[in-house]
Amino acid sequence: MTLIWFIVWLIANLVGTREPLLFDPVNAWTATLILAIALDLTGAHAGNTAKRRG
């Protein structure tokens, strides 16, 4: 998920206007990066708990 986000951001950054990643205040690109990282970590955690139960 994070790799896909990076590819989309890179293409948007090269084709459109330059869009930096700002953390103070958080812009839309940084917010979606944080969301992608959270989804990756949640997916990894969910996969590990399913293996422990089975």
ABEGO torsion letter per residue (X at the ends): XAAAAAAAAAAAAAABBBBBBBAOBBBAAAAAAAAAAAAAAAAAAAAAAAAAAX
